[in-house]
Every structure is written in C-alpha cells, then in structure tokens.
Amino acid sequence: MALLLCSLLILFTVQASVAELGTPKINPFHFSGELDVGMRASVHCSVIYGNVPFEFMWLKDGQPLTDSLGISFRKTDEYTSNLVISKVDANSNGNYTCRVTNSKGSDEKSALLSVKGSW
C-alpha cells in the first residue's frame, strides 16, 4: 500500500510539473558565417521549455517580417519555426529575432546575418 501511495504521489508530482512549465525558453540559433551573395540562409527557432500553444514572430532589426518574395517562415511543429531567405544579398544584412509567446509570457533570441562581399 505504501508503495502504491508513493508511486501515485510521484506520478502526480511529475504531471503537475509538466502542466506548469510556464514561460517559453528558446534555444539560441545563428546564421552561417560563410554566406556569400546569392546563397540560401536558414535558421530554426526551437522552444526548449514552456507550455503550448506558442505563437512565433520573426523580426529583422526590430521590425516584424512578413512572408514575401525570397523570405519565408513557417511553424514546422508545436515547438519550432523555420526562417528561410532564398537568396541573400546586401539587403539581407541585419539582426534577426525570433519571439515566442504563450499564455505565461515570452522569450526572444537574435542572430546577426552578415553576407560576405555585400558592402
């Protein structure tokens, strides 16, 4: 009986901990440092902690990005969003941020994209 009670207590504690994960935490990401004009760039924004559902937003230099010709992003599963720039050029240079929000709060991580030979 004591073993059953202990097992139930552990199960309840684990379930309660999972149910109350809270504010999202994003895994840091970075762009390749070897990008030349015309190459493709992509990064993955992965949530490693927090309650679903998550809302993803991509920004460049603090301004929201929109799906446009040459730039796309999509949520690939509950925890990940991918940003793809099909052909980088001088206009691609900048600071890209992934912002993730849930009912408990938000987190964001940024990475600098610097295209070689684009000055």
C-alpha positions in Angstrom: 0.0 0.0 0.0 2.8 2.4 0.9 4.5 1.6 -2.5 1.3 2.4 -4.4 0.8 5.6 -2.5 4.4 6.7 -3.1 4.0 5.8 -6.9 0.8 7.9 -7.1 2.4 10.8 -5.4 5.4 10.7 -7.7 3.1 10.4 -10.8 1.0 13.4 -9.6 4.1 15.5 -8.9 5.6 14.8 -12.4 2.2 15.5 -14.1 1.8 18.8 -12.1 5.4 19.9 -13.0 4.8 19.2 -16.7 1.4 21.0 -16.6 3.0 24.1 -15.1 6.1 24.6 -17.3 5.4 28.3 -17.8 7.3 31.0 -19.8 8.9 29.8 -23.1 12.6 29.4 -23.4 14.2 29.5 -26.9 17.3 27.6 -27.9 19.9 30.1 -29.3 20.4 30.0 -33.1 22.9 31.5 -35.5 23.5 32.0 -39.2 26.4 30.6 -41.0 29.4 32.9 -41.1 30.2 31.8 -44.7 27.3 33.3 -46.6 28.0 34.9 -50.0 25.6 36.9 -52.1 23.1 34.5 -53.8 23.3 31.8 -51.1 20.4 30.5 -49.1 20.2 31.2 -45.4 18.0 29.4 -42.9 17.7 29.2 -39.1 15.4 27.2 -36.8 13.8 28.7 -33.7 13.2 25.9 -31.2 11.3 26.2 -27.9 13.0 24.0 -25.3 10.8 24.9 -22.4 7.2 26.2 -21.7 3.6 25.5 -22.2 2.0 25.1 -25.6 0.5 26.7 -27.6 3.2 29.0 -28.8 2.9 32.0 -31.1 6.1 32.7 -33.2 7.0 36.0 -34.7 10.1 36.8 -36.7 11.7 40.3 -36.8 14.5 42.0 -38.7 16.2 44.9 -37.0 13.2 45.1 -34.6 10.6 45.2 -37.3 8.1 42.4 -37.9 8.9 40.3 -41.0 6.2 39.2 -43.5 6.3 36.3 -45.8 7.5 37.9 -49.0 9.3 37.1 -52.2 12.6 35.5 -51.1 11.8 35.3 -47.4 9.6 32.7 -45.8 8.9 31.3 -42.4 6.7 28.6 -41.1 5.9 26.7 -38.0 7.0 23.1 -38.5 5.6 21.7 -35.3 4.4 22.9 -31.9 7.9 23.8 -30.9 9.7 25.0 -34.0 9.6 27.7 -36.6 12.0 28.0 -39.6 13.1 31.2 -41.3 14.5 30.8 -44.9 16.0 33.6 -47.1 16.2 32.1 -50.6 19.0 34.3 -51.9 20.9 36.6 -49.5 22.2 40.0 -50.7 23.2 43.3 -49.1 19.6 44.0 -48.0 19.6 40.7 -46.1 22.3 42.0 -43.6 20.8 42.6 -40.2 19.7 41.3 -36.8 17.0 38.6 -37.0 14.9 37.8 -33.9 12.6 35.0 -33.1 10.0 35.9 -30.5 7.9 33.2 -28.9 4.8 33.9 -26.7 2.5 31.8 -24.7 -0.1 32.4 -22.0 2.7 32.7 -19.4 5.0 35.1 -21.1 7.5 35.4 -23.9 11.2 34.9 -24.9 13.3 36.0 -27.8 16.7 35.2 -29.3 18.5 37.1 -32.0 21.3 36.4 -34.5 23.2 38.6 -36.9 23.3 37.9 -40.6 26.3 39.3 -42.4 26.6 38.5 -46.1 30.2 38.4 -47.3 31.1 40.8 -50.2 27.9 42.8 -49.8 29.3 46.2 -48.7 
